[in-house]
Structure formats: structure tokens, C-alpha cells
Amino acid sequence: MIDQKILEEVLGVAMSTGGDFAEIYAENTRNNSLFLVDGKIDKIVDNTYSGVGVRVFLGERTVYATTTDLTREGLLACAKSAAEILGELKTNISVSLTKTRVPDIHPVRIHPMSADMRIRTDILKCACFAAKEHSEKISQVQGTLLGVDHGILVANSEGLFKEDRHVRTRLIVNSVASAGGENQSGSCTPGRGMGLEMFDLFDPREVGIHASRQALVNLSAGYCPAGQMTVAIENGFGGVIFHEACGHSLEATQVGVGMSEMCGKLGQLIANPKVTAIDDGTIAGAWGSVNIDDEGNPTQRNVLIENGVLKNYMIDRLGSRRLHMPMTGNSRRQGYEYEPTSRMTNTFIDNGPDKNEDIIASIEYGLYAKEMGGGSVNPLTGAFNFAVREGYIVRNGKICEPVRGASLIGTGSQILRDIDMVGQNLDCGQGMCGSSSGNVPTDVGQPLIRVGKITVGGR
């Protein structure tokens, strides 16, 4: 992507005003999306993003500059602009890089943008036609087939020089069901760090049917009652509760500046002993996995909570300096325009000791959240509010009528203590996580869990 000698020269300039560490991050990313609306390809979007960011450290202070001028002169000017913020020119710094090969744990068999256009459109049409044909009440279907080819280069003043490439594919189907002047929606959005071989795992037809089935369930549902109750949260995207309500509070971005409810709690019992939570960026082909993080460190399996005890945080380089703890391979950013921060990869609650059928059977009256939607959280207090995309009332240990309009309200620290049953059907769902370093792909997951008591918003 950039000649090694130029990288060494640029790093030397970045360090020339007294910085104690410098880093170059270069990106070349291609995004290709097919959009289908009501049975017809609506548009095709193909974008390429390319640029470089230069970051300089002095203790816990950082300066970050970016450029799209990838000539030697443009890169040197970018490094100089960052260095000059730290002080005046002091000396010429010599940096020697050693290029290291990055092992690829995500080999791609059918590149999503190299495949014939007819193959890609057939996949999208198969999903959307199945969604439309599922019921005469399905009034609209929209689908997207996304392909991403993300190439990066990381070099730093410690001699690190690595290049990596990561390919992702995602199918998104949104259905609308209509009757009596009322509309309700459903969706299904599987994605993997793979090429089109992803569809060996996911039948596009089933993806479309799932979206329409959910829309029909919500169309027939009454409104959820409000109040405190026992809630069972299903696997897959149900893990968004842990991701948002607890995961962000375990990132060094928040912990390192004292802005997290989890500050100073390492080694303490913070959750029910049935809860073990993990962030693992090494899962082959997973949506949130990468070979290396955006500072060039290998990703790893980080046990965050083990049997209820807080064991670790997710730590980038700046967080490592602030917390005096080792980096964990969690430095991530949307692209070269963003300075990296500590972020999640594939974060999930692990399987527990309880049988799934026992979890439902244990609830006299409560809510079964079959699928979660989006929400918001304050990492400092852990306060969260999440929508339930598909929910059902539970009576006497049986899943009964569907309800809509439900939301779950609470705090991360409290829900960790109130999870009192953890099932054995771990699965993950895919999402895009937004934070100060932009939007990055993440997996969220869990088995079926039971929260003994939580506030449910409804009517």
C-alpha cells in the first residue's frame, strides 16, 4: 500500500518534536451494496475509501492528523502537522520497520464483489421474493446485499509493520405487514466475515421468510403491559443487552478516564455466578472478528466476567497507558478518519447451567423477548432502554400471545445481578456498534437467559 522507506521517513518526522510513540494507519476499503425494493433492483452503490492517519503520543496525550494525499510529500506534511502540535523540531529520528506477515483466520472462498452480478442479484431476489410471497398481508419488502473489502496497513515507531485484509458479507431483509390501515415491520440481517460462501450457512429464502413472519406477528399483537416482571431474553441478538448495558462500561475508553460504573471493580463479584461473559475477536468467519486490531495487535479471547467475577477490561494503547495494563487486541475504528479507541468484537454471555425449557417453565407471569431491537445506554451510570422487536407474554410456564411496544429499562450493574438463569443455546446476532471511533461491525450473543426482575415499558 505504501513503500516501507516512506513509512520509516514519515514516522521519523512524526517523532521529531518529542513524541514518545508514533503510528501510521492506512486504509483502502471498497463497499458494494445492491438494493432491491418491491422486486426490482433499485440501485447499486460502489464506493472506495482511501486515506492515512498519523498519530503521535506524548505520555497520555495524543495528536491525530489525516490525509488523502498518499504521495511522499503529502504523508510527510501530515506527519509534520501532527508533530508540530506537540512542540518545535528537536532532532531527526530514525525508525526501522520489520514487516510481519499476518495469519489469516478468515479465508474467503467466493469474494462478494468478484462474483458474477447475476449470482448476487439472484441471492437478493430469492430472499425478497420469499418474503413477499409469505403472506398476502406483506405490503412491502426491501433487501440489501452488502459486500466489504477492508484493507489496512499499520506501522509504528516500535518497528511494527503489518498489512491485513478483511472481507465481510451481509444480507438485510425488511418486511412490512399491513391490514386495516395499520403497518408493522420485521427484519432479518445475517452477516459474516466471509464471502458468498456465507449462504452455505444461511438460506436466503429462510432469511426473507423470517422477516415477514416477524412482521405478521407484530401486526397481530396487542400492546405489552408495563411494570416490573420476570423476563426471558432469547439468544442471538438478545445479547445486545449485555453489549450495550455492560460491554461499553468495560472498554478502557470509559474506564481509563473514570467514566464507567465498572471502574475499580476488577476481582469483585459484579454478576450472578452463572454469568460468564467473553469478548473474542478470533472466531473464524464471525462478523466482528479481525486478524489484527487497528493498532496492529492480534485479537484474542478475553474473558471479561468469569462466574460473576470481573476479570478484565478491553484495552487499547491509550487505555493501556492510563490503566497500566496490557493491550487486549480491542483497538478499533471505522476508518482512517477516526482515532482508534477500545471497542468490542464478538461479545457474548457464555452457555450456563440451566436447561432452556426450565427457564420458560419457571416463569408464572412475565415476558419472553424472542428478539431484541436497538436502544441506548449511558456508560457512566449504566442506565439503558432497549426495544423488544418481537415479544410474547408468558403465563404459567407457557409462551402465550404476542405483544408489541415493549421495552426493557434498567442499569447494567443491576441486570448482571438479576440474571438468575442462563441457558445452553448460545448464538450471536450481527450489528454495527457506534462510538467515538465510528461504526464498527460487532457480534452480540448469549443463550436464553432469565432476568428475575426488570422494568418493562409498555401500555
C-alpha positions as CSV (number, residue, x, y, z in Angstrom):
1,M,0.0,0.0,0.0
2,I,2.9,2.4,0.9
3,D,6.6,1.9,0.4
4,Q,8.4,0.8,3.6
5,K,11.1,3.5,3.3
6,I,8.5,6.2,3.0
7,L,6.7,4.9,6.1
8,E,10.0,5.0,8.1
9,E,10.6,8.6,7.0
10,V,7.1,9.6,7.9
11,L,7.4,8.1,11.4
12,G,10.7,9.8,11.9
13,V,9.1,13.2,11.2
14,A,6.1,12.4,13.4
15,M,8.5,11.7,16.3
16,S,10.8,14.7,15.6
17,T,9.2,17.1,18.1
18,G,9.5,15.0,21.2
19,G,6.7,12.4,20.9
20,D,7.4,9.1,22.6
21,F,5.4,6.9,20.1
22,A,4.1,7.4,16.6
23,E,1.8,5.3,14.4
24,I,0.6,5.3,10.8
25,Y,-2.7,3.8,9.8
26,A,-3.6,3.4,6.1
27,E,-6.9,2.2,4.7
28,N,-8.2,1.1,1.4
29,T,-11.8,-0.1,1.6
30,R,-14.4,-0.9,-1.0
31,N,-18.1,-1.2,-0.2
32,N,-20.6,-2.6,-2.7
33,S,-24.3,-2.7,-2.0
34,L,-27.2,-4.0,-4.1
35,F,-30.6,-2.6,-3.1
36,L,-33.9,-4.2,-4.0
37,V,-37.3,-2.6,-3.5
38,D,-40.6,-4.4,-4.4
39,G,-39.0,-7.0,-6.6
40,K,-36.7,-4.7,-8.6
41,I,-33.1,-3.7,-8.2
42,D,-33.4,-0.1,-7.0
43,K,-29.8,0.9,-7.0
44,I,-26.2,-0.3,-6.9
45,V,-23.7,1.6,-4.7
46,D,-20.0,1.0,-5.1
47,N,-17.6,3.2,-3.0
48,T,-13.9,3.2,-2.3
49,Y,-12.4,4.9,0.7
50,S,-8.6,5.5,0.9
51,G,-6.5,7.6,3.3
52,V,-4.0,7.7,6.1
53,G,-4.0,8.8,9.7
54,V,-0.8,9.7,11.7
55,R,-1.0,9.6,15.4
56,V,1.7,10.8,17.9
57,F,1.8,10.1,21.6
58,L,3.4,12.0,24.4
59,G,2.5,10.2,27.6
60,E,-1.3,10.1,27.7
61,R,-1.6,13.0,25.2
62,T,-2.3,12.1,21.6
63,V,-2.4,14.1,18.4
64,Y,-4.1,12.8,15.3
65,A,-3.9,14.0,11.7
66,T,-5.3,12.6,8.5
67,T,-4.8,13.0,4.7
68,T,-6.0,11.6,1.4
69,D,-2.7,12.6,-0.3
70,L,-0.7,9.4,-0.4
71,T,2.3,10.9,-2.1
72,R,5.6,11.1,-0.1
73,E,5.1,14.8,0.2
74,G,1.5,14.5,1.4
75,L,2.3,11.9,4.0
76,L,5.3,13.9,5.3
77,A,3.1,17.1,5.6
78,C,0.5,15.1,7.5
79,A,3.1,13.8,10.0
80,K,4.6,17.3,10.4
81,S,1.3,18.8,11.1
82,A,0.7,16.3,13.9
83,A,4.2,16.7,15.3
84,E,4.2,20.4,15.4
85,I,1.2,20.4,17.8
86,L,3.5,18.8,20.4
87,G,6.3,21.3,20.1
88,E,9.2,22.5,18.0
89,L,11.6,20.3,15.9
90,K,14.2,18.7,18.2
91,T,16.1,16.1,16.3
92,N,15.9,13.7,13.4
93,I,14.5,10.3,14.5
94,S,15.5,7.1,12.7
95,V,12.8,4.4,12.6
96,S,13.4,0.9,11.2
97,L,10.4,-1.3,10.4
98,T,10.2,-5.0,10.1
99,K,7.3,-6.3,8.1
100,T,5.4,-9.2,9.7
101,R,3.0,-11.5,7.9
102,V,-0.4,-11.6,9.4
103,P,-2.0,-15.1,9.6
104,D,-5.5,-15.1,8.1
105,I,-8.1,-16.9,10.1
106,H,-10.9,-15.7,7.8
107,P,-10.1,-17.1,4.3
108,V,-12.6,-16.1,1.6
109,R,-13.7,-18.6,-0.9
110,I,-16.2,-16.5,-3.0
111,H,-15.4,-12.8,-2.9
112,P,-18.7,-10.9,-2.8
113,M,-17.6,-8.3,-5.4
114,S,-15.8,-10.7,-7.7
115,A,-18.8,-13.0,-8.1
116,D,-21.0,-12.6,-11.2
117,M,-23.6,-9.9,-10.8
118,R,-26.3,-12.4,-11.6
119,I,-25.3,-14.6,-8.7
120,R,-25.6,-11.7,-6.3
121,T,-28.9,-10.5,-7.6
122,D,-30.3,-14.0,-7.5
123,I,-29.4,-14.3,-3.8
124,L,-31.1,-11.0,-3.1
125,K,-34.2,-11.7,-5.2
126,C,-34.6,-15.2,-3.6
127,A,-34.7,-13.7,-0.2
128,C,-37.0,-10.8,-1.1
129,F,-39.4,-12.9,-3.2
130,A,-39.8,-15.4,-0.4
131,A,-40.6,-12.6,2.0
132,K,-43.2,-11.1,-0.3
133,E,-44.8,-14.4,-1.1
134,H,-45.0,-15.5,2.6
135,S,-48.4,-13.7,3.0
136,E,-50.8,-11.5,1.1
137,K,-50.5,-9.1,4.1
138,I,-46.9,-8.4,3.3
139,S,-47.2,-5.0,1.6
140,Q,-43.6,-4.1,1.1
141,V,-40.2,-5.8,1.1
142,Q,-36.8,-4.1,0.9
143,G,-33.5,-6.0,0.7
144,T,-29.8,-5.2,0.7
145,L,-26.8,-7.4,-0.2
146,L,-23.6,-5.8,1.2
147,G,-20.0,-6.7,0.4
148,V,-17.0,-5.1,2.1
149,D,-13.3,-5.5,1.3
150,H,-11.4,-3.7,4.0
151,G,-7.6,-3.4,3.6
152,I,-5.4,-1.8,6.3
153,L,-1.7,-1.0,6.9
154,V,-0.3,-0.3,10.4
155,A,3.2,0.8,11.1
156,N,4.6,2.3,14.3
157,S,7.8,3.7,15.9
158,E,8.4,0.4,17.7
159,G,9.1,-1.2,14.4
160,L,5.8,-2.9,13.8
161,F,4.7,-3.1,10.1
162,K,1.6,-5.2,9.2
163,E,-0.9,-5.3,6.4
164,D,-4.3,-7.1,6.6
165,R,-7.4,-7.5,4.6
166,H,-10.9,-8.4,5.8
167,V,-13.9,-9.3,3.7
168,R,-17.5,-9.2,5.0
169,T,-20.9,-10.1,3.5
170,R,-24.3,-9.3,4.9
171,L,-27.9,-9.8,3.7
172,I,-30.6,-7.5,5.1
173,V,-34.3,-8.0,4.5
174,N,-37.0,-5.7,5.9
175,S,-40.7,-6.6,5.5
176,V,-43.8,-4.6,6.2
177,A,-47.2,-6.2,7.0
178,S,-50.4,-4.2,6.6
179,A,-54.0,-4.7,7.5
180,G,-56.8,-2.3,8.4
181,G,-54.7,0.8,7.9
182,E,-52.0,-0.4,10.2
183,N,-48.4,-1.3,9.4
184,Q,-45.9,-3.4,11.3
185,S,-42.3,-4.3,10.4
186,G,-40.0,-7.3,10.7
187,S,-36.4,-7.9,9.7
188,C,-33.6,-10.4,9.4
189,T,-30.0,-9.4,8.9
190,P,-27.4,-12.2,9.0
191,G,-23.7,-11.3,8.3
192,R,-20.3,-13.0,8.4
193,G,-16.6,-12.3,7.9
194,M,-16.9,-14.4,4.8
195,G,-17.6,-14.2,1.0
196,L,-20.7,-15.5,-0.6
197,E,-20.0,-18.9,0.9
198,M,-21.9,-17.4,3.8
199,F,-25.0,-18.7,2.0
200,D,-23.9,-22.2,2.7
201,L,-24.9,-21.4,6.3
202,F,-28.0,-19.2,5.5
203,D,-30.7,-20.0,3.0
204,P,-31.7,-16.6,1.5
205,R,-35.3,-17.8,1.3
206,E,-35.4,-18.5,5.1
207,V,-34.0,-15.0,5.8
208,G,-36.8,-13.5,3.9
209,I,-39.5,-15.7,5.5
210,H,-38.1,-14.8,8.9
211,A,-38.5,-11.1,8.3
212,S,-42.1,-11.5,7.1
213,R,-43.1,-13.9,9.8
214,Q,-41.9,-11.3,12.4
215,A,-43.9,-8.5,10.7
216,L,-47.0,-10.6,10.8
217,V,-46.6,-11.5,14.4
218,N,-46.3,-7.8,15.3
219,L,-49.3,-7.0,13.2
220,S,-51.5,-9.4,15.2
221,A,-50.0,-8.4,18.6
222,G,-51.6,-6.4,21.3
223,Y,-49.7,-3.9,23.4
224,C,-47.4,-5.1,26.2
225,P,-48.5,-4.2,29.7
226,A,-46.0,-2.1,31.7
227,G,-44.4,-2.8,35.1
228,Q,-41.8,-4.9,36.8
229,M,-41.8,-8.5,35.8
230,T,-39.7,-11.6,35.1
231,V,-38.3,-11.6,31.5
232,A,-36.7,-14.3,29.4
233,I,-34.4,-12.9,26.7
234,E,-33.7,-15.2,23.8
235,N,-30.3,-16.0,22.3
236,G,-28.7,-14.2,19.3
237,F,-29.3,-10.5,19.1
238,G,-30.7,-10.7,22.7
239,G,-27.0,-10.3,23.6
240,V,-27.4,-6.6,22.7
241,I,-28.4,-6.1,26.3
242,F,-25.0,-7.1,27.6
243,H,-23.2,-5.4,24.7
244,E,-24.8,-2.0,25.4
245,A,-25.6,-2.1,29.0
246,C,-22.4,-3.7,30.3
247,G,-19.9,-4.1,27.4
248,H,-19.3,-0.4,26.8
249,S,-18.7,0.1,30.5
250,L,-15.8,-2.4,30.3
251,E,-14.0,-0.6,27.5
252,A,-10.8,1.3,28.5
253,T,-12.1,4.3,26.7
254,Q,-14.5,4.8,29.6
255,V,-12.7,3.0,32.4
256,G,-9.4,4.8,31.8
257,V,-10.9,8.2,32.4
258,G,-13.1,7.2,35.4
259,M,-16.3,7.4,33.3
260,S,-17.6,3.9,33.9
261,E,-19.6,2.2,36.6
262,M,-17.1,-0.7,36.4
263,C,-14.1,1.4,37.4
264,G,-12.1,-0.2,40.2
265,K,-14.1,-3.4,40.3
266,L,-11.6,-5.9,39.0
267,G,-11.7,-9.1,41.1
268,Q,-15.1,-8.2,42.5
269,L,-18.3,-10.2,42.2
270,I,-20.4,-8.0,39.9
271,A,-22.8,-10.5,38.4
272,N,-24.7,-13.7,39.2
273,P,-22.2,-16.6,39.4
274,K,-23.9,-18.2,36.5
275,V,-22.7,-15.4,34.2
276,T,-19.5,-15.7,32.2
277,A,-19.0,-13.0,29.5
278,I,-16.4,-13.1,26.8
279,D,-15.1,-10.8,24.0
280,D,-13.5,-12.9,21.3
281,G,-12.1,-11.4,18.1
282,T,-10.6,-14.7,16.9
283,I,-13.7,-16.6,15.9
284,A,-13.2,-17.7,12.3
285,G,-15.6,-16.1,9.9
286,A,-17.6,-14.2,12.6
287,W,-19.0,-10.7,11.7
288,G,-17.0,-8.9,14.4
289,S,-13.7,-10.8,14.1
290,V,-10.4,-9.4,12.7
291,N,-7.0,-10.9,12.3
292,I,-5.4,-7.8,13.9
293,D,-6.9,-4.8,15.6
294,D,-6.4,-1.3,14.2
295,E,-3.2,-0.8,16.2
296,G,-1.7,-4.0,14.7
297,N,-2.1,-6.2,17.7
298,P,-3.5,-9.8,17.3
299,T,-7.1,-10.1,18.5
300,Q,-7.6,-12.5,21.4
301,R,-10.2,-14.2,23.5
302,N,-10.8,-12.0,26.6
303,V,-12.7,-13.4,29.5
304,L,-14.4,-10.2,30.9
305,I,-16.5,-11.8,33.6
306,E,-16.0,-15.3,34.9
307,N,-18.6,-16.9,37.2
308,G,-19.8,-13.5,38.1
309,V,-16.3,-12.0,38.9
310,L,-14.9,-9.1,36.8
311,K,-11.7,-10.4,35.3
312,N,-10.6,-7.9,32.6
313,Y,-11.3,-4.8,30.6
314,M,-11.0,-4.3,26.8
315,I,-7.9,-2.2,26.3
316,D,-6.2,-0.2,23.5
317,R,-2.8,1.5,23.6
318,L,-4.0,4.7,25.2
319,G,-6.1,2.8,27.7
320,S,-3.1,0.6,28.5
321,R,-1.1,3.8,29.4
322,R,-3.9,5.1,31.5
323,L,-4.7,1.8,33.3
324,H,-1.1,0.4,33.4
325,M,-2.5,-2.8,32.0
326,P,-1.6,-4.8,28.8
327,M,-3.4,-4.2,25.5
328,T,-6.0,-6.8,24.6
329,G,-6.4,-6.5,20.8
330,N,-9.5,-4.3,21.1
331,S,-8.4,-1.2,19.3
332,R,-10.9,-0.4,16.5
333,R,-12.1,2.4,14.2
334,Q,-14.5,2.9,11.4
335,G,-11.7,4.2,9.1
336,Y,-8.7,6.4,8.7
337,E,-10.7,9.5,9.6
338,Y,-11.1,8.2,13.2
339,E,-8.6,7.9,16.0
340,P,-8.9,4.4,17.4
341,T,-10.4,3.5,20.8
342,S,-11.1,0.3,22.7
343,R,-14.1,-1.4,21.2
344,M,-15.9,-4.8,21.3
345,T,-15.5,-7.5,18.6
346,N,-17.7,-10.6,19.3
347,T,-19.1,-10.1,22.8
348,F,-21.4,-12.7,24.4
349,I,-22.6,-14.3,27.6
350,D,-21.4,-17.9,27.5
351,N,-23.6,-21.0,27.9
352,G,-24.7,-21.6,31.5
353,P,-26.0,-24.5,33.6
354,D,-29.8,-24.2,33.0
355,K,-32.0,-26.1,30.5
356,N,-33.9,-23.8,28.2
357,E,-37.2,-25.4,28.8
358,D,-36.7,-25.0,32.6
359,I,-36.2,-21.2,32.1
360,I,-39.6,-20.7,30.4
361,A,-41.3,-23.2,32.7
362,S,-40.1,-21.3,35.8
363,I,-42.0,-18.1,34.8
364,E,-45.5,-17.7,36.3
365,Y,-46.1,-14.4,34.6
366,G,-43.7,-12.4,32.5
367,L,-42.3,-11.5,29.1
368,Y,-40.5,-13.6,26.6
369,A,-38.3,-11.3,24.5
370,K,-37.8,-13.5,21.4
371,E,-35.8,-10.8,19.6
372,M,-34.4,-7.5,20.7
373,G,-34.1,-4.2,18.8
374,G,-32.0,-1.2,19.3
375,G,-31.6,1.0,22.3
376,S,-29.4,3.5,24.2
377,V,-27.1,3.4,27.3
378,N,-25.1,5.8,29.5
379,P,-21.8,4.1,30.2
380,L,-21.2,6.2,33.3
381,T,-24.4,5.1,35.1
382,G,-25.1,2.0,33.0
383,A,-28.7,3.2,32.5
384,F,-30.3,1.6,29.4
385,N,-33.5,1.4,27.4
386,F,-34.0,-1.2,24.7
387,A,-36.9,-2.0,22.4
388,V,-38.2,-5.6,22.1
389,R,-38.7,-6.3,18.4
390,E,-40.7,-9.5,19.0
391,G,-42.2,-10.4,22.4
392,Y,-44.7,-12.7,24.0
393,I,-46.5,-12.9,27.3
394,V,-45.6,-16.0,29.5
395,R,-48.2,-17.5,31.7
396,N,-47.8,-20.5,34.0
397,G,-44.6,-21.5,32.2
398,K,-46.1,-21.3,28.7
399,I,-45.4,-18.8,25.9
400,C,-48.7,-17.3,25.0
401,E,-49.9,-14.3,22.9
402,P,-47.6,-11.9,21.1
403,V,-47.2,-8.3,22.4
404,R,-45.7,-5.2,20.8
405,G,-44.4,-1.9,22.1
406,A,-42.3,-3.5,24.9
407,S,-39.0,-2.0,26.1
408,L,-36.6,-3.1,28.8
409,I,-35.4,-0.4,31.2
410,G,-32.7,-0.7,33.9
411,T,-28.9,-0.4,34.6
412,G,-26.1,-2.7,33.5
413,S,-24.8,-3.4,37.0
414,Q,-28.3,-4.3,38.2
415,I,-29.2,-6.6,35.3
416,L,-25.9,-8.5,35.8
417,R,-27.0,-9.3,39.3
418,D,-30.6,-10.1,38.3
419,I,-29.8,-12.6,35.6
420,D,-30.6,-15.8,37.6
421,M,-30.9,-18.4,34.9
422,V,-28.5,-19.0,31.9
423,G,-29.4,-21.5,29.2
424,Q,-27.4,-23.6,26.8
425,N,-28.2,-22.4,23.2
426,L,-25.6,-19.7,22.7
427,D,-25.9,-17.9,19.3
428,C,-24.9,-14.5,18.0
429,G,-26.5,-11.7,16.1
430,Q,-24.9,-9.0,13.9
431,G,-24.8,-5.3,14.3
432,M,-22.9,-2.1,13.8
433,C,-21.7,-0.5,17.0
434,G,-21.3,3.3,17.2
435,S,-18.9,5.1,19.4
436,S,-16.3,7.8,19.3
437,S,-14.2,5.9,16.8
438,G,-17.1,5.5,14.4
439,N,-19.2,2.5,13.4
440,V,-17.6,-1.0,13.5
441,P,-19.1,-4.5,12.9
442,T,-19.7,-6.4,16.1
443,D,-21.4,-9.7,17.1
444,V,-23.6,-9.8,20.2
445,G,-24.7,-13.0,21.7
446,Q,-26.0,-15.2,24.5
447,P,-28.0,-18.3,25.3
448,L,-31.6,-17.9,26.5
449,I,-31.4,-16.1,29.9
450,R,-33.9,-15.2,32.6
451,V,-33.8,-11.8,34.4
452,G,-35.6,-12.3,37.7
453,K,-37.0,-8.7,37.8
454,I,-36.7,-5.8,35.4
455,T,-38.9,-2.8,34.4
456,V,-40.8,-3.4,31.2
457,G,-42.1,-0.3,29.4
458,G,-45.4,-0.7,27.6
459,R,-49.0,0.4,28.0
